[in-house]
């Protein structure tokens, strides 16, 4: 199943491809469509399985869909429970690529 079948915006699919993502992992294939539908998702899988992209790609899409309000308010809250994945959100490459193509993100 390719990323473009998950309901992601074309710019996010392109950013994922440019970042080296060839196909979604099992957690991404299950979580991304559910998150885009606004459902709550809880997933547990091994390190390196793509959990960060599973929540960050649809989060970026949802943030881009709503205009930035003034004064600025919290639009997303990401809780990171352990030290190991704490460095991942800052280095999520699709986020960096997407940010440069979407002024609302």
C-alpha positions in Angstrom: 0.0 0.0 0.0 1.6 3.3 -1.0 1.4 6.5 1.1 -0.9 8.2 -1.4 -3.6 5.6 -0.6 -3.7 6.7 3.1 -5.5 10.0 2.4 -2.4 12.3 2.9 -2.1 15.5 0.9 0.1 15.2 -2.2 2.8 17.5 -0.7 3.1 15.2 2.3 3.3 12.1 0.2 6.1 13.8 -1.8 7.8 14.9 1.4 7.7 11.4 2.7 9.1 10.0 -0.6 11.9 12.6 -0.6 12.7 11.6 3.0 13.2 8.0 2.0 9.9 6.5 3.0 9.0 4.0 0.3 5.9 2.5 1.8 4.0 2.9 5.1 4.8 0.5 7.9 2.0 -1.4 9.6 1.5 1.2 12.3 1.5 4.0 9.7 -1.0 2.2 7.5 -3.3 1.6 10.5 -3.0 5.0 12.2 -2.8 7.6 9.5 -6.3 7.1 8.0 -7.8 6.9 11.5 -6.1 10.1 12.7 -7.1 11.9 9.5 -10.7 10.9 10.3 -10.3 12.6 13.7 -10.3 9.3 15.7 -8.2 8.8 18.8 -5.4 6.3 18.2 -3.1 4.4 20.6 -0.4 2.2 19.2 2.4 0.2 20.6 5.2 -1.2 18.5 8.9 -1.6 18.5 11.4 1.2 18.2 12.1 2.2 14.6 8.7 1.1 13.3 7.5 4.5 12.2 5.4 5.7 15.1 6.6 9.3 14.9 5.7 9.6 11.2 2.4 7.8 11.9 1.2 10.6 14.1 3.2 13.6 12.7 2.2 13.2 9.0 -1.6 13.4 9.7 -1.0 16.1 12.4 0.8 18.3 9.8 -2.0 17.8 7.4 -4.7 18.8 9.9 -2.6 21.8 11.1 -2.2 23.0 7.5 -6.0 22.7 6.9 -6.8 25.3 9.5 -5.6 28.9 9.3 -3.2 30.2 12.0 -5.2 32.4 14.3 -4.1 35.6 16.0 -3.3 35.7 18.8 -1.6 32.4 18.4 -2.9 29.5 20.4 -1.8 25.9 21.0 -2.8 23.9 18.0 -1.2 20.6 18.9 0.4 19.0 21.9 2.8 16.0 21.6 3.5 14.1 24.7 6.8 12.1 24.7 6.9 9.6 27.5 10.5 8.4 27.4 13.9 9.9 26.7 14.7 7.7 23.7 12.0 9.0 21.4 12.3 12.5 22.8 14.9 13.4 20.1 12.8 12.0 17.3 10.1 14.8 16.9 12.8 17.4 16.4 14.5 15.3 13.7 11.4 14.1 11.8 12.4 14.8 8.2 9.0 14.9 6.7 8.1 17.7 9.1 11.0 19.8 8.0 10.2 19.3 4.3 6.5 19.9 4.8 7.0 23.0 6.9 8.8 24.7 3.9 5.9 24.0 1.6 3.0 25.0 3.9 2.9 28.4 5.4 0.1 27.4 7.9 2.0 24.5 9.5 
